[in-house]
Every structure is written in structure tokens, then in C-alpha cells.
Amino acid sequence: MTETCLPEDRIPVIRIPASPANANTGGSIFGGWIMSHVDMAGSIPALERAQGPIVTRAVESFEFKQAVFAGDLISCYAKILSEGRTSIKVDVEVYAERRQGAKKQCIKVTEAVLVYVAIDENRRPRTLP
Ligand SMILES: CC(C)(COP(=O)(O)OP(=O)(O)OC[C@H]1O[C@@H](n2cnc3c(N)ncnc32)[C@H](O)[C@@H]1OP(=O)(O)O)[C@@H](O)C(=O)NCCC(=O)NCCS
């Protein structure tokens, strides 16, 4: 089994390496690249809960706590915080695994709360099943 310092009691919904193509001129990864993966990660439990199409309605909070660098392996964890009639609020935490020689660090880099809304065939809000 691979040694890890990530949260052991949870399974990431997305894992992806950050590549130099996604880095800005200062050397860190573009915030927008991370945001798109956070949105995708949050949509996974929301889609399962809604049992059908959803859209991202709001980003309630989004914090870049630490920089991400090319070479980091990103893991996104998503969990439903609450739900309303048509909406689902999801918390997403992002960790970066950073290796320097034999040493590996796991750093919590981002945390966000997003709201997804279930939609019907007319793209109007749909009551959650
Ligand atoms: C999603 C959409 C169909 C909702 O239509 P709407 O007229 O805003 O619907 P409502 O006002 O009834 O809100 C729907 C739900 O979202 C919640 N909501 C609306 N605005 C919100 C906000 N700013 N923050 C948190 N929740 C919000 C409402 O409370 C409601 O939840 P509930 O039914 O669980 O109580 C419409 O806003 C839309 O199509 N938006 C674009 C979505 C999109 O394309 N996203 C991709 C990014 S571009």
C-alpha cells in the first residue's frame, strides 16, 4: 500500500497532478484551475444526491489557504453539509501532496462551500428526490 499523509477516513473524489502548464509566471498554480476542480469535486456528491442534472448556483466561500505548485498531487474531498428543497450545499477541501526527495508533505491548500441546484428538463429548480 502507498504511504500517505492524507486524511485516512475519507476518499478523495478527484485526484490530479498539477502541471507546469497550469502555473502562472510566479510559479504557483492558477487559482482558476483549482476552482474548476473544486466545482467538479463538489458536484459529485450533489449529482448522486439529486439523482439527475444539477447546476452550480453559488459559491458561498472560497479560501486559498496555501499555494499549489507544479508537481503537487491534488486531492479533493467533498461532503454534503446541508440541503434545502432544491439545493445542496457542499464543502470541498483540497490537499496537496508535495514530495521533496524521500520526504512527503500533505498540505491543506483550499477550502470552499458551494451550492448546487437540481434542475428539471426546463432548467428550472427541481425538488430533490
Ligand atoms: C439554478 C437556477 C435554475 C435557479 O433558479 P432561481 O430562480 O435562482 O431559483 P430559486 O431562487 O428558487 O433558488 C433555487 C435554490 O437555490 C438557492 N439559492 C439561490 N440563490 C442562492 C445563493 N446566492 N446562495 C445560496 N443558495 C441560493 C435557493 O435558496 C433555492 O434553494 P432551496 O430550493 O433548497 O430552498 C438559475 O439560477 C440558473 O440557471 N443559474 C445558472 C446556473 C449555471 O449555469 N451555473 C453554471 C455556472 S455558469
The ligand as an SDF file (V2000), in Angstrom:
LIG
                    3D

 48 50  0  0  0  0  0  0  0  0999 V2000
  -30.0930   27.4270  -10.8280 C   0  0  0  0  0  0  0  0  0  0  0  0
  -31.2480   28.2640  -11.3420 C   0  0  0  0  0  0  0  0  0  0  0  0
  -32.1110   27.4130  -12.2780 C   0  0  0  0  0  0  0  0  0  0  0  0
  -32.0270   28.6210  -10.0820 C   0  0  0  0  0  0  0  0  0  0  0  0
  -33.0620   29.4890  -10.4400 O   0  0  0  0  0  0  0  0  0  0  0  0
  -33.5810   30.5350   -9.3210 P   0  0  0  0  0  0  0  0  0  0  0  0
  -34.6930   31.2940   -9.9610 O   0  0  0  0  0  0  0  0  0  0  0  0
  -32.4120   31.2680   -8.7520 O   0  0  0  0  0  0  0  0  0  0  0  0
  -34.1970   29.5660   -8.2300 O   0  0  0  0  0  0  0  0  0  0  0  0
  -34.5080   29.8700   -6.7370 P   0  0  0  0  0  0  0  0  0  0  0  0
  -34.4380   31.3120   -6.3830 O   0  0  0  0  0  0  0  0  0  0  0  0
  -35.7870   29.1240   -6.4550 O   0  0  0  0  0  0  0  0  0  0  0  0
  -33.3260   29.1360   -5.9500 O   0  0  0  0  0  0  0  0  0  0  0  0
  -33.1370   27.7480   -6.0670 C   0  0  0  0  0  0  0  0  0  0  0  0
  -32.3910   27.2780   -4.8250 C   0  0  0  0  0  0  0  0  0  0  0  0
  -31.1120   27.8940   -4.7990 O   0  0  0  0  0  0  0  0  0  0  0  0
  -30.9200   28.5510   -3.5460 C   0  0  0  0  0  0  0  0  0  0  0  0
  -30.1530   29.7680   -3.7980 N   0  0  0  0  0  0  0  0  0  0  0  0
  -30.4510   30.7510   -4.6700 C   0  0  0  0  0  0  0  0  0  0  0  0
  -29.5120   31.6990   -4.6230 N   0  0  0  0  0  0  0  0  0  0  0  0
  -28.5980   31.2990   -3.7240 C   0  0  0  0  0  0  0  0  0  0  0  0
  -27.3880   31.8710   -3.2420 C   0  0  0  0  0  0  0  0  0  0  0  0
  -26.9330   33.0310   -3.6860 N   0  0  0  0  0  0  0  0  0  0  0  0
  -26.7040   31.1890   -2.3040 N   0  0  0  0  0  0  0  0  0  0  0  0
  -27.1470   30.0150   -1.8360 C   0  0  0  0  0  0  0  0  0  0  0  0
  -28.3010   29.4110   -2.2640 N   0  0  0  0  0  0  0  0  0  0  0  0
  -29.0160   30.0700   -3.1870 C   0  0  0  0  0  0  0  0  0  0  0  0
  -32.3300   28.9100   -3.0720 C   0  0  0  0  0  0  0  0  0  0  0  0
  -32.3450   29.0960   -1.6790 O   0  0  0  0  0  0  0  0  0  0  0  0
  -33.0660   27.6650   -3.5050 C   0  0  0  0  0  0  0  0  0  0  0  0
  -32.8030   26.6040   -2.6130 O   0  0  0  0  0  0  0  0  0  0  0  0
  -33.9570   25.6940   -1.9360 P   0  0  0  0  0  0  0  0  0  0  0  0
  -34.9440   25.3460   -3.0020 O   0  0  0  0  0  0  0  0  0  0  0  0
  -33.2280   24.4740   -1.4660 O   0  0  0  0  0  0  0  0  0  0  0  0
  -34.5410   26.4970   -0.8380 O   0  0  0  0  0  0  0  0  0  0  0  0
  -30.7670   29.5560  -12.0950 C   0  0  0  0  0  0  0  0  0  0  0  0
  -30.2960   30.4870  -11.1450 O   0  0  0  0  0  0  0  0  0  0  0  0
  -29.6580   29.2540  -13.0840 C   0  0  0  0  0  0  0  0  0  0  0  0
  -29.9020   28.6100  -14.1140 O   0  0  0  0  0  0  0  0  0  0  0  0
  -28.4300   29.7190  -12.8030 N   0  0  0  0  0  0  0  0  0  0  0  0
  -27.2730   29.4470  -13.6600 C   0  0  0  0  0  0  0  0  0  0  0  0
  -26.5900   28.1450  -13.2330 C   0  0  0  0  0  0  0  0  0  0  0  0
  -25.3630   27.8410  -14.0490 C   0  0  0  0  0  0  0  0  0  0  0  0
  -25.3850   27.9040  -15.2730 O   0  0  0  0  0  0  0  0  0  0  0  0
  -24.2800   27.5000  -13.3780 N   0  0  0  0  0  0  0  0  0  0  0  0
  -23.0300   27.1890  -14.0200 C   0  0  0  0  0  0  0  0  0  0  0  0
  -22.0450   28.2720  -13.8510 C   0  0  0  0  0  0  0  0  0  0  0  0
  -22.1220   29.4500  -15.1570 S   0  0  0  0  0  0  0  0  0  0  0  0
  1  2  1  0
  2  3  1  0
  2  4  1  0
  2 36  1  0
  4  5  1  0
  5  6  1  0
  6  7  2  0
  6  8  1  0
  6  9  1  0
  9 10  1  0
 10 11  2  0
 10 12  1  0
 10 13  1  0
 13 14  1  0
 14 15  1  0
 15 16  1  0
 15 30  1  0
 16 17  1  0
 17 18  1  0
 17 28  1  0
 18 19  1  0
 18 27  1  0
 19 20  2  0
 20 21  1  0
 21 22  1  0
 21 27  2  0
 22 23  1  0
 22 24  2  0
 24 25  1  0
 25 26  2  0
 26 27  1  0
 28 29  1  0
 28 30  1  0
 30 31  1  0
 31 32  1  0
 32 33  2  0
 32 34  1  0
 32 35  1  0
 36 37  1  0
 36 38  1  0
 38 39  2  0
 38 40  1  0
 40 41  1  0
 41 42  1  0
 42 43  1  0
 43 44  2  0
 43 45  1  0
 45 46  1  0
 46 47  1  0
 47 48  1  0
M  END
$$$$
